[in-house]
Amino acid sequence: MPFCRRSTKEQYSEWICSVHWPMVPKRTRQRRSQAKRLLKRAHLHADREARKTQGYISTWRMNRIGALRRIASASWERCKREAIEAAGGLR
């Protein structure tokens, strides 16, 4: 968040503090959580597939992981944008 003075012990490149996070609409937060869950599940399936096939992961699965990464990244960007808008009084 621009100009937010709150900090965290962990070193993140970007994060939304506990004051500004509730300003993000619930549905947007849910979509971000869902994207993260799907990405985690896809990684678990890829690991399982790699163990079964001596390191080979299908192209389909790799493409799916790439798409889910883009979706998760876009959902984070949307959360940031909506938090900044809400903090600035634009919503």
Secondary structure as the mmCIF struct_conf table of DSSP 4:
data_model
#
loop_
_struct_conf.conf_type_id
_struct_conf.id
_struct_conf.beg_label_comp_id
_struct_conf.beg_label_asym_id
_struct_conf.beg_label_seq_id
_struct_conf.end_label_comp_id
_struct_conf.end_label_asym_id
_struct_conf.end_label_seq_id
TURN_TY1_P TURN_TY1_P1 PRO A 2 PHE A 3
BEND BEND1 LYS A 9 GLU A 10
BEND BEND2 SER A 13 GLU A 14
TURN_TY1_P TURN_TY1_P2 SER A 18 HIS A 20
HELX_RH_3T_P HELX_RH_3T_P1 TRP A 21 MET A 23
BEND BEND3 VAL A 24 VAL A 24
HELX_RH_AL_P HELX_RH_AL_P1 LYS A 26 LYS A 52
TURN_TY1_P TURN_TY1_P3 THR A 53 GLY A 55
HELX_RH_AL_P HELX_RH_AL_P2 THR A 59 ALA A 87
TURN_TY1_P TURN_TY1_P4 GLY A 88 GLY A 89
#
